[in-house]
Amino acid sequence: MRRVYNPPNPFESAYHEYLEEPPPMATEVYEETARSIITRNDSPDCPFTYSVNPYRGCLHACAYCYARTYHEYLGMGAGTDFDCKLVAKVNAPELLRRELTRPRYRGQYLEFSGITDCYQPLEAVYGLTRRCLEVCRDMRTPAAVVTKSFLVVRDAELLAEIERQAGVSVCISIPFADVEMCRKIEPGAPSPARRFEAVRRLAQAGLRVGVLIAPIIPGLNDTQVPRILAQAAEAGARFACYTALRLPGSVEQVFLKRLKDELPLRYGRICDRIREMRDGRLNETRFGARMTGTGHYWRSIEQLFAINRSRYGLAGGMPLSSCPADTGACKQAKETQLSFAFAQS
């Protein structure tokens, strides 16, 4: 049983603390009628321009999730509020259909999800991601999906239709091969075995599927990279990519608390390794440098990934596999490879 814990919200003038033990966290779902659904990204750290996020907050409760700070804009906390106070944008499919009629989006691909997991358990109830993907199919809009959830397998046939008409790629995020470690840091996410099975099912459906080791946390999961890539290749993955741990704002406090609670004996060593790749800091805020690292130890991680990616015959990046030749998306894919390898050694 997890107890309520949230760092102070920098956008709120008051902060309340429990005098006694905090109550158990309880899931709450809020329905939002959104005004827009396509978000434009201008950060060089993320190689996509437009993203779609049907949900806010995430039941996967990953301690390191950089999206936690976005919950603070809603007057909520970046800790357990992010994990259990969830928002469903119930008009997302209708908004997407309307917005895709605008010329600016013609030939552009959409990334699902840039902020929270579009296939988190809430999707089984609301089906907003599936309905948004149906819009992409109808509007012949290419898409790229990143998720930890086995639920993506439900939409394999729909994704295959988008692949034939516009192009699609699916990336399964698997930062841990060890299930015990996964449960400590990603308590609400599917087990690694379940995610590898999702890779297998999607590959059998003829989809171009890969794995994203994100984030790599020096001193914690970097030694698991060879095992993850080996299992990914065996399951039918075609490509692999990775990012470095990022701890913006209140995410740092959430991550460090979870790390100290779950792995107290390794806490100091992991923090030292993180600082080593961040020039003495725990986080990097400069655009273009937030998703990678520096220093000897980080370079050894890059080499470890590159050697094993080559060993198991995995490509780098996350290109759309077969866009129709007459679409702008296909031209863009050929010119830039639509690389989702935030760091490709």
PANUNU-86526 format. One record per residue (C-alpha): residue in one letter; chain; x, y, z. Coordinates in steps of 0.05 Angstrom, whole numbers. Layout:
BEGIN
<node><r>A</r><c>A</c><x>X</x><y>Y</y><z>Z</z></node>
...
END
This chain:
BEGIN
<node><r>M</r><c>A</c><x>0</x><y>0</y><z>0</z></node>
<node><r>R</r><c>A</c><x>29</x><y>67</y><z>-21</z></node>
<node><r>R</r><c>A</c><x>16</x><y>130</y><z>19</z></node>
<node><r>V</r><c>A</c><x>2</x><y>199</y><z>-8</z></node>
<node><r>Y</r><c>A</c><x>66</x><y>238</y><z>-22</z></node>
<node><r>N</r><c>A</c><x>75</x><y>301</y><z>-63</z></node>
<node><r>P</r><c>A</c><x>133</x><y>350</y><z>-64</z></node>
<node><r>P</r><c>A</c><x>113</x><y>424</y><z>-56</z></node>
<node><r>N</r><c>A</c><x>80</x><y>451</y><z>-118</z></node>
<node><r>P</r><c>A</c><x>121</x><y>512</y><z>-142</z></node>
<node><r>F</r><c>A</c><x>58</x><y>542</y><z>-172</z></node>
<node><r>E</r><c>A</c><x>18</x><y>541</y><z>-107</z></node>
<node><r>S</r><c>A</c><x>26</x><y>592</y><z>-51</z></node>
<node><r>A</r><c>A</c><x>9</x><y>542</y><z>4</z></node>
<node><r>Y</r><c>A</c><x>36</x><y>473</y><z>20</z></node>
<node><r>H</r><c>A</c><x>2</x><y>425</y><z>68</z></node>
<node><r>E</r><c>A</c><x>34</x><y>368</y><z>107</z></node>
<node><r>Y</r><c>A</c><x>-1</x><y>312</y><z>145</z></node>
<node><r>L</r><c>A</c><x>10</x><y>314</y><z>220</z></node>
<node><r>E</r><c>A</c><x>1</x><y>238</y><z>223</z></node>
<node><r>E</r><c>A</c><x>14</x><y>183</y><z>173</z></node>
<node><r>P</r><c>A</c><x>-12</x><y>203</y><z>103</z></node>
<node><r>P</r><c>A</c><x>-73</x><y>166</y><z>78</z></node>
<node><r>P</r><c>A</c><x>-68</x><y>111</y><z>26</z></node>
<node><r>M</r><c>A</c><x>-69</x><y>136</y><z>-45</z></node>
<node><r>A</r><c>A</c><x>-134</x><y>126</y><z>-82</z></node>
<node><r>T</r><c>A</c><x>-147</x><y>130</y><z>-156</z></node>
<node><r>E</r><c>A</c><x>-191</x><y>188</y><z>-181</z></node>
<node><r>V</r><c>A</c><x>-209</x><y>201</y><z>-254</z></node>
<node><r>Y</r><c>A</c><x>-228</x><y>270</y><z>-280</z></node>
<node><r>E</r><c>A</c><x>-260</x><y>280</y><z>-348</z></node>
<node><r>E</r><c>A</c><x>-236</x><y>340</y><z>-387</z></node>
<node><r>T</r><c>A</c><x>-266</x><y>373</y><z>-448</z></node>
<node><r>A</r><c>A</c><x>-202</x><y>396</y><z>-480</z></node>
<node><r>R</r><c>A</c><x>-195</x><y>457</y><z>-526</z></node>
<node><r>S</r><c>A</c><x>-139</x><y>426</y><z>-568</z></node>
<node><r>I</r><c>A</c><x>-106</x><y>357</y><z>-574</z></node>
<node><r>I</r><c>A</c><x>-45</x><y>365</y><z>-618</z></node>
<node><r>T</r><c>A</c><x>16</x><y>393</y><z>-581</z></node>
<node><r>R</r><c>A</c><x>74</x><y>425</y><z>-618</z></node>
<node><r>N</r><c>A</c><x>143</x><y>409</y><z>-592</z></node>
<node><r>D</r><c>A</c><x>201</x><y>457</y><z>-604</z></node>
<node><r>S</r><c>A</c><x>254</x><y>421</y><z>-561</z></node>
<node><r>P</r><c>A</c><x>314</x><y>392</y><z>-598</z></node>
<node><r>D</r><c>A</c><x>316</x><y>337</y><z>-545</z></node>
<node><r>C</r><c>A</c><x>255</x><y>303</y><z>-574</z></node>
<node><r>P</r><c>A</c><x>256</x><y>286</y><z>-649</z></node>
<node><r>F</r><c>A</c><x>182</x><y>298</y><z>-662</z></node>
<node><r>T</r><c>A</c><x>143</x><y>361</y><z>-677</z></node>
<node><r>Y</r><c>A</c><x>71</x><y>341</y><z>-661</z></node>
<node><r>S</r><c>A</c><x>44</x><y>296</y><z>-606</z></node>
<node><r>V</r><c>A</c><x>-23</x><y>272</y><z>-581</z></node>
<node><r>N</r><c>A</c><x>-36</x><y>258</y><z>-507</z></node>
<node><r>P</r><c>A</c><x>-107</x><y>234</y><z>-492</z></node>
<node><r>Y</r><c>A</c><x>-92</x><y>228</y><z>-417</z></node>
<node><r>R</r><c>A</c><x>-58</x><y>267</y><z>-361</z></node>
<node><r>G</r><c>A</c><x>-25</x><y>229</y><z>-304</z></node>
<node><r>C</r><c>A</c><x>-7</x><y>156</y><z>-308</z></node>
<node><r>L</r><c>A</c><x>-23</x><y>93</y><z>-267</z></node>
<node><r>H</r><c>A</c><x>44</x><y>63</y><z>-285</z></node>
<node><r>A</r><c>A</c><x>73</x><y>108</y><z>-230</z></node>
<node><r>C</r><c>A</c><x>145</x><y>107</y><z>-257</z></node>
<node><r>A</r><c>A</c><x>187</x><y>145</y><z>-207</z></node>
<node><r>Y</r><c>A</c><x>231</x><y>177</y><z>-261</z></node>
<node><r>C</r><c>A</c><x>175</x><y>203</y><z>-307</z></node>
<node><r>Y</r><c>A</c><x>194</x><y>273</y><z>-330</z></node>
<node><r>A</r><c>A</c><x>120</x><y>287</y><z>-344</z></node>
<node><r>R</r><c>A</c><x>104</x><y>292</y><z>-270</z></node>
<node><r>T</r><c>A</c><x>117</x><y>367</y><z>-269</z></node>
<node><r>Y</r><c>A</c><x>59</x><y>378</y><z>-318</z></node>
<node><r>H</r><c>A</c><x>10</x><y>357</y><z>-263</z></node>
<node><r>E</r><c>A</c><x>32</x><y>417</y><z>-222</z></node>
<node><r>Y</r><c>A</c><x>2</x><y>462</y><z>-275</z></node>
<node><r>L</r><c>A</c><x>-66</x><y>432</y><z>-255</z></node>
<node><r>G</r><c>A</c><x>-57</x><y>450</y><z>-182</z></node>
<node><r>M</r><c>A</c><x>-39</x><y>378</y><z>-164</z></node>
<node><r>G</r><c>A</c><x>25</x><y>345</y><z>-140</z></node>
<node><r>A</r><c>A</c><x>81</x><y>312</y><z>-180</z></node>
<node><r>G</r><c>A</c><x>83</x><y>253</y><z>-133</z></node>
<node><r>T</r><c>A</c><x>24</x><y>206</y><z>-119</z></node>
<node><r>D</r><c>A</c><x>-24</x><y>257</y><z>-149</z></node>
<node><r>F</r><c>A</c><x>7</x><y>243</y><z>-216</z></node>
<node><r>D</r><c>A</c><x>0</x><y>168</y><z>-204</z></node>
<node><r>C</r><c>A</c><x>-73</x><y>167</y><z>-183</z></node>
<node><r>K</r><c>A</c><x>-107</x><y>233</y><z>-202</z></node>
<node><r>L</r><c>A</c><x>-118</x><y>219</y><z>-275</z></node>
<node><r>V</r><c>A</c><x>-149</x><y>262</y><z>-329</z></node>
<node><r>A</r><c>A</c><x>-183</x><y>235</y><z>-392</z></node>
<node><r>K</r><c>A</c><x>-193</x><y>283</y><z>-450</z></node>
<node><r>V</r><c>A</c><x>-259</x><y>254</y><z>-470</z></node>
<node><r>N</r><c>A</c><x>-266</x><y>295</y><z>-534</z></node>
<node><r>A</r><c>A</c><x>-196</x><y>278</y><z>-559</z></node>
<node><r>P</r><c>A</c><x>-218</x><y>238</y><z>-621</z></node>
<node><r>E</r><c>A</c><x>-266</x><y>292</y><z>-645</z></node>
<node><r>L</r><c>A</c><x>-215</x><y>346</y><z>-634</z></node>
<node><r>L</r><c>A</c><x>-162</x><y>307</y><z>-671</z></node>
<node><r>R</r><c>A</c><x>-207</x><y>297</y><z>-732</z></node>
<node><r>R</r><c>A</c><x>-222</x><y>371</y><z>-734</z></node>
<node><r>E</r><c>A</c><x>-149</x><y>392</y><z>-725</z></node>
<node><r>L</r><c>A</c><x>-122</x><y>345</y><z>-778</z></node>
<node><r>T</r><c>A</c><x>-163</x><y>382</y><z>-831</z></node>
<node><r>R</r><c>A</c><x>-117</x><y>442</y><z>-822</z></node>
<node><r>P</r><c>A</c><x>-62</x><y>449</y><z>-875</z></node>
<node><r>R</r><c>A</c><x>-6</x><y>454</y><z>-824</z></node>
<node><r>Y</r><c>A</c><x>-13</x><y>381</y><z>-805</z></node>
<node><r>R</r><c>A</c><x>-16</x><y>353</y><z>-876</z></node>
<node><r>G</r><c>A</c><x>40</x><y>302</y><z>-885</z></node>
<node><r>Q</r><c>A</c><x>62</x><y>307</y><z>-812</z></node>
<node><r>Y</r><c>A</c><x>66</x><y>247</y><z>-767</z></node>
<node><r>L</r><c>A</c><x>37</x><y>246</y><z>-696</z></node>
<node><r>E</r><c>A</c><x>73</x><y>218</y><z>-636</z></node>
<node><r>F</r><c>A</c><x>31</x><y>180</y><z>-584</z></node>
<node><r>S</r><c>A</c><x>50</x><y>196</y><z>-527</z></node>
<node><r>G</r><c>A</c><x>98</x><y>253</y><z>-513</z></node>
<node><r>I</r><c>A</c><x>77</x><y>262</y><z>-441</z></node>
<node><r>T</r><c>A</c><x>40</x><y>203</y><z>-409</z></node>
<node><r>D</r><c>A</c><x>29</x><y>132</y><z>-433</z></node>
<node><r>C</r><c>A</c><x>-28</x><y>130</y><z>-484</z></node>
<node><r>Y</r><c>A</c><x>-41</x><y>57</y><z>-468</z></node>
<node><r>Q</r><c>A</c><x>-42</x><y>61</y><z>-392</z></node>
<node><r>P</r><c>A</c><x>-98</x><y>21</y><z>-358</z></node>
<node><r>L</r><c>A</c><x>-147</x><y>79</y><z>-365</z></node>
<node><r>E</r><c>A</c><x>-147</x><y>66</y><z>-440</z></node>
<node><r>A</r><c>A</c><x>-182</x><y>-1</y><z>-429</z></node>
<node><r>V</r><c>A</c><x>-242</x><y>38</y><z>-403</z></node>
<node><r>Y</r><c>A</c><x>-243</x><y>101</y><z>-447</z></node>
<node><r>G</r><c>A</c><x>-211</x><y>76</y><z>-512</z></node>
<node><r>L</r><c>A</c><x>-189</x><y>147</y><z>-530</z></node>
<node><r>T</r><c>A</c><x>-123</x><y>125</y><z>-560</z></node>
<node><r>R</r><c>A</c><x>-156</x><y>74</y><z>-605</z></node>
<node><r>R</r><c>A</c><x>-207</x><y>124</y><z>-629</z></node>
<node><r>C</r><c>A</c><x>-152</x><y>175</y><z>-643</z></node>
<node><r>L</r><c>A</c><x>-114</x><y>122</y><z>-683</z></node>
<node><r>E</r><c>A</c><x>-177</x><y>108</y><z>-722</z></node>
<node><r>V</r><c>A</c><x>-177</x><y>182</y><z>-741</z></node>
<node><r>C</r><c>A</c><x>-105</x><y>175</y><z>-764</z></node>
<node><r>R</r><c>A</c><x>-125</x><y>116</y><z>-807</z></node>
<node><r>D</r><c>A</c><x>-184</x><y>154</y><z>-837</z></node>
<node><r>M</r><c>A</c><x>-143</x><y>217</y><z>-849</z></node>
<node><r>R</r><c>A</c><x>-83</x><y>177</y><z>-875</z></node>
<node><r>T</r><c>A</c><x>-38</x><y>208</y><z>-822</z></node>
<node><r>P</r><c>A</c><x>26</x><y>171</y><z>-802</z></node>
<node><r>A</r><c>A</c><x>36</x><y>156</y><z>-728</z></node>
<node><r>A</r><c>A</c><x>89</x><y>133</y><z>-679</z></node>
<node><r>V</r><c>A</c><x>69</x><y>100</y><z>-614</z></node>
<node><r>V</r><c>A</c><x>112</x><y>94</y><z>-551</z></node>
<node><r>T</r><c>A</c><x>84</x><y>54</y><z>-493</z></node>
<node><r>K</r><c>A</c><x>99</x><y>6</y><z>-436</z></node>
<node><r>S</r><c>A</c><x>31</x><y>-27</y><z>-440</z></node>
<node><r>F</r><c>A</c><x>11</x><y>-95</y><z>-467</z></node>
<node><r>L</r><c>A</c><x>-56</x><y>-63</y><z>-485</z></node>
<node><r>V</r><c>A</c><x>-25</x><y>-38</y><z>-550</z></node>
<node><r>V</r><c>A</c><x>-32</x><y>-110</y><z>-576</z></node>
<node><r>R</r><c>A</c><x>-107</x><y>-100</y><z>-576</z></node>
<node><r>D</r><c>A</c><x>-98</x><y>-50</y><z>-633</z></node>
<node><r>A</r><c>A</c><x>-48</x><y>-89</y><z>-675</z></node>
<node><r>E</r><c>A</c><x>-97</x><y>-96</y><z>-733</z></node>
<node><r>L</r><c>A</c><x>-114</x><y>-22</y><z>-732</z></node>
<node><r>L</r><c>A</c><x>-40</x><y>-4</y><z>-730</z></node>
<node><r>A</r><c>A</c><x>-28</x><y>-49</y><z>-789</z></node>
<node><r>E</r><c>A</c><x>-82</x><y>-11</y><z>-828</z></node>
<node><r>I</r><c>A</c><x>-47</x><y>55</y><z>-812</z></node>
<node><r>E</r><c>A</c><x>19</x><y>23</y><z>-834</z></node>
<node><r>R</r><c>A</c><x>-10</x><y>5</y><z>-902</z></node>
<node><r>Q</r><c>A</c><x>-41</x><y>73</y><z>-913</z></node>
<node><r>A</r><c>A</c><x>7</x><y>123</y><z>-882</z></node>
<node><r>G</r><c>A</c><x>62</x><y>90</y><z>-841</z></node>
<node><r>V</r><c>A</c><x>69</x><y>73</y><z>-767</z></node>
<node><r>S</r><c>A</c><x>122</x><y>52</y><z>-717</z></node>
<node><r>V</r><c>A</c><x>112</x><y>23</y><z>-648</z></node>
<node><r>C</r><c>A</c><x>164</x><y>27</y><z>-593</z></node>
<node><r>I</r><c>A</c><x>157</x><y>-12</y><z>-528</z></node>
<node><r>S</r><c>A</c><x>193</x><y>21</y><z>-470</z></node>
<node><r>I</r><c>A</c><x>233</x><y>-30</y><z>-430</z></node>
<node><r>P</r><c>A</c><x>285</x><y>0</y><z>-383</z></node>
<node><r>F</r><c>A</c><x>291</x><y>-61</y><z>-339</z></node>
<node><r>A</r><c>A</c><x>301</x><y>-135</y><z>-354</z></node>
<node><r>D</r><c>A</c><x>296</x><y>-153</y><z>-280</z></node>
<node><r>V</r><c>A</c><x>224</x><y>-158</y><z>-256</z></node>
<node><r>E</r><c>A</c><x>241</x><y>-143</y><z>-183</z></node>
<node><r>M</r><c>A</c><x>276</x><y>-79</y><z>-201</z></node>
<node><r>C</r><c>A</c><x>219</x><y>-60</y><z>-247</z></node>
<node><r>R</r><c>A</c><x>169</x><y>-68</y><z>-190</z></node>
<node><r>K</r><c>A</c><x>209</x><y>-21</y><z>-146</z></node>
<node><r>I</r><c>A</c><x>215</x><y>36</y><z>-197</z></node>
<node><r>E</r><c>A</c><x>155</x><y>23</y><z>-243</z></node>
<node><r>P</r><c>A</c><x>104</x><y>-7</y><z>-194</z></node>
<node><r>G</r><c>A</c><x>43</x><y>1</y><z>-239</z></node>
<node><r>A</r><c>A</c><x>74</x><y>-19</y><z>-306</z></node>
<node><r>P</r><c>A</c><x>70</x><y>-88</y><z>-338</z></node>
<node><r>S</r><c>A</c><x>127</x><y>-136</y><z>-324</z></node>
<node><r>P</r><c>A</c><x>186</x><y>-138</y><z>-372</z></node>
<node><r>A</r><c>A</c><x>163</x><y>-207</y><z>-395</z></node>
<node><r>R</r><c>A</c><x>95</x><y>-179</y><z>-413</z></node>
<node><r>R</r><c>A</c><x>126</x><y>-123</y><z>-453</z></node>
<node><r>F</r><c>A</c><x>172</x><y>-170</y><z>-491</z></node>
<node><r>E</r><c>A</c><x>110</x><y>-211</y><z>-507</z></node>
<node><r>A</r><c>A</c><x>78</x><y>-147</y><z>-535</z></node>
<node><r>V</r><c>A</c><x>139</x><y>-139</y><z>-580</z></node>
<node><r>R</r><c>A</c><x>130</x><y>-211</y><z>-604</z></node>
<node><r>R</r><c>A</c><x>56</x><y>-203</y><z>-618</z></node>
<node><r>L</r><c>A</c><x>65</x><y>-138</y><z>-656</z></node>
<node><r>A</r><c>A</c><x>122</x><y>-166</y><z>-697</z></node>
<node><r>Q</r><c>A</c><x>80</x><y>-226</y><z>-714</z></node>
<node><r>A</r><c>A</c><x>26</x><y>-178</y><z>-738</z></node>
<node><r>G</r><c>A</c><x>77</x><y>-150</y><z>-788</z></node>
<node><r>L</r><c>A</c><x>89</x><y>-84</y><z>-753</z></node>
<node><r>R</r><c>A</c><x>156</x><y>-50</y><z>-747</z></node>
<node><r>V</r><c>A</c><x>167</x><y>-53</y><z>-672</z></node>
<node><r>G</r><c>A</c><x>227</x><y>-36</y><z>-629</z></node>
<node><r>V</r><c>A</c><x>248</x><y>-23</y><z>-558</z></node>
<node><r>L</r><c>A</c><x>265</x><y>40</y><z>-521</z></node>
<node><r>I</r><c>A</c><x>310</x><y>34</y><z>-460</z></node>
<node><r>A</r><c>A</c><x>287</x><y>97</y><z>-426</z></node>
<node><r>P</r><c>A</c><x>314</x><y>120</y><z>-382</z></node>
<node><r>I</r><c>A</c><x>383</x><y>90</y><z>-372</z></node>
<node><r>I</r><c>A</c><x>399</x><y>104</y><z>-300</z></node>
<node><r>P</r><c>A</c><x>475</x><y>99</y><z>-288</z></node>
<node><r>G</r><c>A</c><x>490</x><y>51</y><z>-232</z></node>
<node><r>L</r><c>A</c><x>420</x><y>21</y><z>-233</z></node>
<node><r>N</r><c>A</c><x>399</x><y>-9</y><z>-300</z></node>
<node><r>D</r><c>A</c><x>458</x><y>4</y><z>-347</z></node>
<node><r>T</r><c>A</c><x>484</x><y>-67</y><z>-337</z></node>
<node><r>Q</r><c>A</c><x>417</x><y>-94</y><z>-360</z></node>
<node><r>V</r><c>A</c><x>425</x><y>-64</y><z>-430</z></node>
<node><r>P</r><c>A</c><x>455</x><y>-127</y><z>-463</z></node>
<node><r>R</r><c>A</c><x>400</x><y>-171</y><z>-434</z></node>
<node><r>I</r><c>A</c><x>344</x><y>-124</y><z>-457</z></node>
<node><r>L</r><c>A</c><x>372</x><y>-120</y><z>-527</z></node>
<node><r>A</r><c>A</c><x>381</x><y>-196</y><z>-532</z></node>
<node><r>Q</r><c>A</c><x>310</x><y>-209</y><z>-510</z></node>
<node><r>A</r><c>A</c><x>283</x><y>-155</y><z>-555</z></node>
<node><r>A</r><c>A</c><x>318</x><y>-185</y><z>-616</z></node>
<node><r>E</r><c>A</c><x>293</x><y>-254</y><z>-598</z></node>
<node><r>A</r><c>A</c><x>222</x><y>-227</y><z>-594</z></node>
<node><r>G</r><c>A</c><x>226</x><y>-196</y><z>-663</z></node>
<node><r>A</r><c>A</c><x>245</x><y>-124</y><z>-650</z></node>
<node><r>R</r><c>A</c><x>277</x><y>-89</y><z>-710</z></node>
<node><r>F</r><c>A</c><x>306</x><y>-27</y><z>-677</z></node>
<node><r>A</r><c>A</c><x>328</x><y>-1</y><z>-609</z></node>
<node><r>C</r><c>A</c><x>341</x><y>67</y><z>-578</z></node>
<node><r>Y</r><c>A</c><x>352</x><y>98</y><z>-510</z></node>
<node><r>T</r><c>A</c><x>354</x><y>162</y><z>-468</z></node>
<node><r>A</r><c>A</c><x>389</x><y>183</y><z>-405</z></node>
<node><r>L</r><c>A</c><x>354</x><y>196</y><z>-339</z></node>
<node><r>R</r><c>A</c><x>324</x><y>265</y><z>-334</z></node>
<node><r>L</r><c>A</c><x>301</x><y>295</y><z>-267</z></node>
<node><r>P</r><c>A</c><x>268</x><y>363</y><z>-279</z></node>
<node><r>G</r><c>A</c><x>236</x><y>402</y><z>-222</z></node>
<node><r>S</r><c>A</c><x>198</x><y>361</y><z>-171</z></node>
<node><r>V</r><c>A</c><x>214</x><y>296</y><z>-208</z></node>
<node><r>E</r><c>A</c><x>281</x><y>297</y><z>-174</z></node>
<node><r>Q</r><c>A</c><x>250</x><y>293</y><z>-104</z></node>
<node><r>V</r><c>A</c><x>200</x><y>239</y><z>-125</z></node>
<node><r>F</r><c>A</c><x>254</x><y>196</y><z>-157</z></node>
<node><r>L</r><c>A</c><x>305</x><y>204</y><z>-100</z></node>
<node><r>K</r><c>A</c><x>252</x><y>187</y><z>-48</z></node>
<node><r>R</r><c>A</c><x>232</x><y>124</y><z>-84</z></node>
<node><r>L</r><c>A</c><x>304</x><y>104</y><z>-94</z></node>
<node><r>K</r><c>A</c><x>321</x><y>115</y><z>-21</z></node>
<node><r>D</r><c>A</c><x>259</x><y>77</y><z>2</z></node>
<node><r>E</r><c>A</c><x>268</x><y>18</y><z>-44</z></node>
<node><r>L</r><c>A</c><x>343</x><y>13</y><z>-52</z></node>
<node><r>P</r><c>A</c><x>375</x><y>47</y><z>8</z></node>
<node><r>L</r><c>A</c><x>442</x><y>10</y><z>2</z></node>
<node><r>R</r><c>A</c><x>451</x><y>31</y><z>-71</z></node>
<node><r>Y</r><c>A</c><x>423</x><y>101</y><z>-63</z></node>
<node><r>G</r><c>A</c><x>490</x><y>138</y><z>-54</z></node>
<node><r>R</r><c>A</c><x>525</x><y>101</y><z>-110</z></node>
<node><r>I</r><c>A</c><x>470</x><y>113</y><z>-160</z></node>
<node><r>C</r><c>A</c><x>467</x><y>188</y><z>-143</z></node>
<node><r>D</r><c>A</c><x>543</x><y>192</y><z>-152</z></node>
<node><r>R</r><c>A</c><x>537</x><y>160</y><z>-221</z></node>
<node><r>I</r><c>A</c><x>482</x><y>207</y><z>-242</z></node>
<node><r>R</r><c>A</c><x>523</x><y>267</y><z>-220</z></node>
<node><r>E</r><c>A</c><x>582</x><y>239</y><z>-258</z></node>
<node><r>M</r><c>A</c><x>544</x><y>242</y><z>-324</z></node>
<node><r>R</r><c>A</c><x>516</x><y>311</y><z>-307</z></node>
<node><r>D</r><c>A</c><x>579</x><y>349</y><z>-290</z></node>
<node><r>G</r><c>A</c><x>565</x><y>345</y><z>-215</z></node>
<node><r>R</r><c>A</c><x>490</x><y>358</y><z>-220</z></node>
<node><r>L</r><c>A</c><x>430</x><y>312</y><z>-217</z></node>
<node><r>N</r><c>A</c><x>395</x><y>344</y><z>-276</z></node>
<node><r>E</r><c>A</c><x>413</x><y>378</y><z>-342</z></node>
<node><r>T</r><c>A</c><x>367</x><y>435</y><z>-363</z></node>
<node><r>R</r><c>A</c><x>401</x><y>458</y><z>-428</z></node>
<node><r>F</r><c>A</c><x>362</x><y>444</y><z>-491</z></node>
<node><r>G</r><c>A</c><x>396</x><y>392</y><z>-534</z></node>
<node><r>A</r><c>A</c><x>432</x><y>360</y><z>-475</z></node>
<node><r>R</r><c>A</c><x>375</x><y>338</y><z>-429</z></node>
<node><r>M</r><c>A</c><x>367</x><y>267</y><z>-457</z></node>
<node><r>T</r><c>A</c><x>440</x><y>247</y><z>-459</z></node>
<node><r>G</r><c>A</c><x>501</x><y>249</y><z>-414</z></node>
<node><r>T</r><c>A</c><x>575</x><y>265</y><z>-411</z></node>
<node><r>G</r><c>A</c><x>637</x><y>236</y><z>-380</z></node>
<node><r>H</r><c>A</c><x>675</x><y>170</y><z>-382</z></node>
<node><r>Y</r><c>A</c><x>621</x><y>127</y><z>-349</z></node>
<node><r>W</r><c>A</c><x>567</x><y>152</y><z>-396</z></node>
<node><r>R</r><c>A</c><x>611</x><y>140</y><z>-457</z></node>
<node><r>S</r><c>A</c><x>620</x><y>68</y><z>-433</z></node>
<node><r>I</r><c>A</c><x>544</x><y>61</y><z>-431</z></node>
<node><r>E</r><c>A</c><x>539</x><y>88</y><z>-502</z></node>
<node><r>Q</r><c>A</c><x>591</x><y>38</y><z>-525</z></node>
<node><r>L</r><c>A</c><x>557</x><y>-19</y><z>-489</z></node>
<node><r>F</r><c>A</c><x>491</x><y>-2</y><z>-523</z></node>
<node><r>A</r><c>A</c><x>523</x><y>6</y><z>-592</z></node>
<node><r>I</r><c>A</c><x>562</x><y>-60</y><z>-588</z></node>
<node><r>N</r><c>A</c><x>501</x><y>-100</y><z>-566</z></node>
<node><r>R</r><c>A</c><x>454</x><y>-67</y><z>-615</z></node>
<node><r>S</r><c>A</c><x>501</x><y>-87</y><z>-671</z></node>
<node><r>R</r><c>A</c><x>511</x><y>-156</y><z>-642</z></node>
<node><r>Y</r><c>A</c><x>437</x><y>-171</y><z>-643</z></node>
<node><r>G</r><c>A</c><x>424</x><y>-139</y><z>-711</z></node>
<node><r>L</r><c>A</c><x>380</x><y>-82</y><z>-687</z></node>
<node><r>A</r><c>A</c><x>375</x><y>-17</y><z>-725</z></node>
<node><r>G</r><c>A</c><x>379</x><y>51</y><z>-692</z></node>
<node><r>G</r><c>A</c><x>322</x><y>100</y><z>-689</z></node>
<node><r>M</r><c>A</c><x>248</x><y>91</y><z>-702</z></node>
<node><r>P</r><c>A</c><x>233</x><y>106</y><z>-776</z></node>
<node><r>L</r><c>A</c><x>165</x><y>98</y><z>-806</z></node>
<node><r>S</r><c>A</c><x>171</x><y>34</y><z>-845</z></node>
<node><r>S</r><c>A</c><x>131</x><y>42</y><z>-908</z></node>
<node><r>C</r><c>A</c><x>98</x><y>109</y><z>-921</z></node>
<node><r>P</r><c>A</c><x>62</x><y>117</y><z>-988</z></node>
<node><r>A</r><c>A</c><x>111</x><y>149</y><z>-1036</z></node>
<node><r>D</r><c>A</c><x>66</x><y>209</y><z>-1052</z></node>
<node><r>T</r><c>A</c><x>59</x><y>234</y><z>-980</z></node>
<node><r>G</r><c>A</c><x>101</x><y>287</y><z>-946</z></node>
<node><r>A</r><c>A</c><x>110</x><y>239</y><z>-888</z></node>
<node><r>C</r><c>A</c><x>147</x><y>190</y><z>-933</z></node>
<node><r>K</r><c>A</c><x>194</x><y>244</y><z>-958</z></node>
<node><r>Q</r><c>A</c><x>206</x><y>266</y><z>-887</z></node>
<node><r>A</r><c>A</c><x>220</x><y>195</y><z>-865</z></node>
<node><r>K</r><c>A</c><x>270</x><y>184</y><z>-920</z></node>
<node><r>E</r><c>A</c><x>307</x><y>249</y><z>-907</z></node>
<node><r>T</r><c>A</c><x>309</x><y>246</y><z>-831</z></node>
<node><r>Q</r><c>A</c><x>293</x><y>172</y><z>-817</z></node>
<node><r>L</r><c>A</c><x>245</x><y>199</y><z>-764</z></node>
<node><r>S</r><c>A</c><x>297</x><y>178</y><z>-713</z></node>
<node><r>F</r><c>A</c><x>272</x><y>164</y><z>-644</z></node>
<node><r>A</r><c>A</c><x>342</x><y>147</y><z>-621</z></node>
<node><r>F</r><c>A</c><x>353</x><y>206</y><z>-576</z></node>
<node><r>A</r><c>A</c><x>424</x><y>182</y><z>-571</z></node>
<node><r>Q</r><c>A</c><x>450</x><y>135</y><z>-625</z></node>
<node><r>S</r><c>A</c><x>521</x><y>113</y><z>-615</z></node>
END
